[in-house]
Amino acid sequence: MTAAEDRYDATPYLPGRGGLAALREAAAGCHGCPLHRAATQTVFGAGGTSARLLLVGEQPGDQEDRKGHPFVGPAGGVLNRALEEAGIDPDDTYVTNAVKHFKFTQSGPGKRRIHKAPDLREMRACRPWLAAELRLVDPDVVVALGATAGKALLGPSFRVTRDRGVALPLPPLDGHGDEEGEGVVVATLHPSAVLRADDEEQARAYAGLVADLRVAGRLLG
């Protein structure tokens, strides 16, 4: 492990100036934690630079890691469908993840890569990228998709089942968030949770995702 990885902090890799394009280019070389070693590439956020709605997921999945774009796998399909049902155009949003590299386990070469949730150190290491995205996009509403995103935005006490579907204040992230306390977060489950649900629960989980996104849509006005 290098000294930079050992610090678990992406801050030294952030560019001193520039917009999202400069941020994305800098993130491609981030070694702020060990996750970059096994991942194919950094998967940075995507979408409109002036999007009023910014959605935060957990981390890239297998397909996102290979293609280099967030939410292009099955969970992304669920998310786009849910956004449309909630009256939100997916093209008018910015999507990103709390952690920018794919964390996985693999039993051997050529075997399927199995998602593994990032830990708190990895979330903290990647937080400067998320804070910079929030600052540059400056959305009116942020949606936290799942527990990891909620904890990255709201702190380790966040619980999806308790905190979902309501407007919550967005605290500053390492001094880079909304210093005036005017940001709003709406939490919901991650769309991958819909895919993992059994047949009886899947429709209910999807309806809950749509309902929470409608809360975010109403906040946009």
C-alpha positions as CSV (number, residue, x, y, z in Angstrom):
1,M,0.0,0.0,0.0
2,T,1.4,3.4,-0.9
3,A,1.5,6.4,1.5
4,A,-1.4,8.0,-0.4
5,E,-3.6,4.9,-0.1
6,D,-2.7,4.6,3.6
7,R,-4.2,8.0,4.3
8,Y,-7.6,7.1,2.8
9,D,-8.1,10.6,1.5
10,A,-8.7,11.8,-2.0
11,T,-8.1,15.4,-1.2
12,P,-4.6,15.6,-2.7
13,Y,-5.9,14.5,-6.1
14,L,-8.5,17.2,-6.4
15,P,-7.6,19.9,-9.0
16,G,-7.0,23.4,-7.7
17,R,-9.5,24.9,-10.2
18,G,-11.8,24.0,-13.1
19,G,-15.2,22.6,-13.5
20,L,-16.6,19.1,-13.7
21,A,-14.5,18.2,-16.7
22,A,-11.3,19.0,-14.7
23,L,-12.7,17.1,-11.7
24,R,-13.5,14.0,-13.8
25,E,-10.0,14.0,-15.4
26,A,-8.3,14.3,-12.0
27,A,-10.5,11.5,-10.5
28,A,-9.3,9.1,-13.2
29,G,-5.9,9.1,-11.5
30,C,-7.1,8.9,-7.9
31,H,-5.2,6.6,-5.6
32,G,-6.7,7.9,-2.4
33,C,-7.6,4.4,-1.2
34,P,-6.7,0.8,-2.2
35,L,-9.9,0.3,-4.2
36,H,-8.3,1.7,-7.4
37,R,-6.0,-1.4,-7.6
38,A,-8.6,-4.0,-8.6
39,A,-11.1,-1.7,-10.3
40,T,-11.0,-1.2,-14.1
41,Q,-11.3,2.5,-13.8
42,T,-12.7,5.4,-11.9
43,V,-16.5,5.8,-12.5
44,F,-17.2,9.5,-12.1
45,G,-20.6,11.2,-12.1
46,A,-22.5,12.1,-15.3
47,G,-25.3,14.4,-16.3
48,G,-26.2,18.1,-16.6
49,T,-23.8,20.5,-15.0
50,S,-26.8,22.6,-13.9
51,A,-29.1,19.7,-13.0
52,R,-31.6,20.6,-10.3
53,L,-31.7,17.0,-9.0
54,L,-28.5,15.1,-8.1
55,L,-28.8,11.4,-7.3
56,V,-26.1,9.6,-5.2
57,G,-25.7,5.8,-5.3
58,E,-23.3,3.5,-3.4
59,Q,-20.6,2.6,-5.9
60,P,-20.2,1.4,-9.5
61,G,-21.3,-2.1,-10.2
62,D,-19.7,-4.6,-12.6
63,Q,-21.0,-3.1,-15.8
64,E,-20.4,0.4,-14.6
65,D,-16.8,-0.5,-13.8
66,R,-16.3,-1.9,-17.3
67,K,-18.1,0.9,-19.2
68,G,-16.9,3.8,-17.1
69,H,-20.4,5.4,-16.6
70,P,-22.7,5.3,-13.5
71,F,-26.0,3.5,-13.5
72,V,-25.7,1.7,-16.9
73,G,-26.5,-1.7,-15.5
74,P,-29.8,-3.3,-14.4
75,A,-30.1,-1.0,-11.4
76,G,-29.8,2.0,-13.7
77,G,-32.7,0.7,-15.8
78,V,-34.8,0.4,-12.7
79,L,-33.8,3.9,-11.6
80,N,-34.6,5.5,-15.0
81,R,-38.0,3.8,-15.2
82,A,-38.8,5.0,-11.6
83,L,-37.7,8.5,-12.4
84,E,-40.0,8.7,-15.4
85,E,-43.0,7.3,-13.4
86,A,-42.3,10.0,-10.7
87,G,-42.5,12.7,-13.4
88,I,-38.7,13.4,-13.5
89,D,-36.8,13.3,-16.8
90,P,-33.6,11.3,-16.3
91,D,-31.8,13.5,-18.8
92,D,-32.4,16.5,-16.4
93,T,-30.5,14.8,-13.5
94,Y,-26.9,14.3,-12.5
95,V,-26.0,10.8,-11.2
96,T,-23.0,9.8,-9.2
97,N,-21.8,7.5,-6.4
98,A,-20.5,7.9,-2.9
99,V,-17.5,5.7,-3.9
100,K,-16.0,6.0,-7.3
101,H,-14.3,2.6,-7.7
102,F,-16.0,-0.9,-7.8
103,K,-15.3,-3.0,-4.7
104,F,-15.8,-6.7,-5.2
105,T,-14.8,-10.2,-4.2
106,Q,-13.8,-12.8,-6.8
107,S,-13.1,-16.5,-6.1
108,G,-10.6,-16.8,-9.0
109,P,-9.5,-15.4,-12.4
110,G,-12.4,-15.3,-14.8
111,K,-14.9,-15.8,-12.0
112,R,-17.9,-13.5,-11.5
113,R,-17.1,-10.4,-9.6
114,I,-19.4,-10.1,-6.5
115,H,-20.3,-6.7,-5.2
116,K,-19.0,-5.9,-1.7
117,A,-20.2,-2.8,0.2
118,P,-17.6,-0.1,0.8
119,D,-16.6,0.5,4.4
120,L,-16.6,3.8,6.3
121,R,-12.9,4.5,5.6
122,E,-13.5,4.1,1.9
123,M,-16.5,6.3,2.0
124,R,-14.6,9.0,3.8
125,A,-11.7,8.7,1.4
126,C,-14.0,9.4,-1.6
127,R,-16.0,12.1,0.1
128,P,-14.0,15.0,-1.3
129,W,-15.0,14.0,-4.8
130,L,-18.7,13.9,-3.9
131,A,-18.4,17.2,-2.0
132,A,-16.8,18.8,-5.1
133,E,-19.6,17.5,-7.4
134,L,-22.2,18.9,-5.1
135,R,-20.5,22.3,-5.0
136,L,-20.1,22.5,-8.8
137,V,-23.6,21.1,-9.8
138,D,-25.3,23.0,-6.9
139,P,-28.6,21.0,-7.1
140,D,-31.8,22.1,-5.5
141,V,-32.5,18.5,-4.3
142,V,-30.2,15.5,-3.6
143,V,-31.5,12.0,-3.6
144,A,-29.6,9.4,-1.5
145,L,-30.1,6.0,-3.0
146,G,-29.5,3.4,-0.3
147,A,-27.7,3.2,3.0
148,T,-24.2,4.0,1.8
149,A,-25.2,7.1,0.0
150,G,-27.3,8.2,3.0
151,K,-24.4,7.7,5.4
152,A,-22.0,9.5,3.1
153,L,-24.4,12.5,3.0
154,L,-26.0,12.5,6.4
155,G,-23.6,10.6,8.7
156,P,-23.2,7.1,10.1
157,S,-26.5,7.2,12.1
158,F,-28.6,7.3,8.9
159,R,-31.1,4.5,8.4
160,V,-33.0,4.0,5.2
161,T,-36.1,2.5,6.8
162,R,-36.3,5.4,9.3
163,D,-35.3,8.4,7.2
164,R,-36.6,7.7,3.7
165,G,-39.2,9.7,1.8
166,V,-38.9,13.0,3.7
167,A,-37.0,16.2,3.1
168,L,-33.9,16.3,5.3
169,P,-31.3,19.2,5.6
170,L,-28.1,18.5,3.7
171,P,-25.1,19.2,6.0
172,P,-21.8,20.4,4.7
173,L,-19.4,17.6,3.6
174,D,-15.9,18.3,4.9
175,G,-16.5,22.0,4.6
176,H,-17.5,21.7,0.9
177,G,-21.2,21.2,1.2
178,D,-24.0,23.7,1.5
179,E,-22.6,26.1,4.1
180,E,-25.9,27.9,4.4
181,G,-27.8,24.8,5.3
182,E,-30.2,25.3,2.4
183,G,-29.6,21.9,0.7
184,V,-32.3,19.2,0.9
185,V,-31.8,15.4,0.8
186,V,-34.5,12.8,0.1
187,A,-33.5,9.3,0.9
188,T,-34.8,6.1,-0.6
189,L,-33.7,2.6,-1.2
190,H,-31.1,1.7,-3.9
191,P,-32.7,0.5,-7.1
192,S,-30.6,-2.7,-6.8
193,A,-32.7,-3.5,-3.7
194,V,-35.7,-3.7,-6.0
195,L,-33.9,-6.3,-8.1
196,R,-32.9,-8.3,-5.1
197,A,-36.4,-8.5,-3.7
198,D,-38.4,-11.6,-4.1
199,D,-41.5,-11.7,-6.4
200,E,-43.9,-10.8,-3.6
201,E,-41.9,-7.8,-2.4
202,Q,-40.5,-6.5,-5.7
203,A,-43.6,-4.6,-6.7
204,R,-43.9,-3.0,-3.2
205,A,-40.2,-2.1,-3.2
206,Y,-40.5,-0.5,-6.6
207,A,-43.6,1.5,-5.7
208,G,-41.8,2.8,-2.6
209,L,-38.9,3.9,-4.7
210,V,-41.3,5.8,-7.1
211,A,-43.1,7.4,-4.1
212,D,-39.9,8.7,-2.6
213,L,-38.8,10.1,-5.9
214,R,-42.1,11.9,-6.2
215,V,-41.3,13.6,-2.9
216,A,-38.1,14.8,-4.5
217,G,-40.0,15.9,-7.6
218,R,-42.5,17.9,-5.6
219,L,-39.6,19.7,-3.9
220,L,-38.3,20.8,-7.3
221,G,-41.7,22.5,-7.8
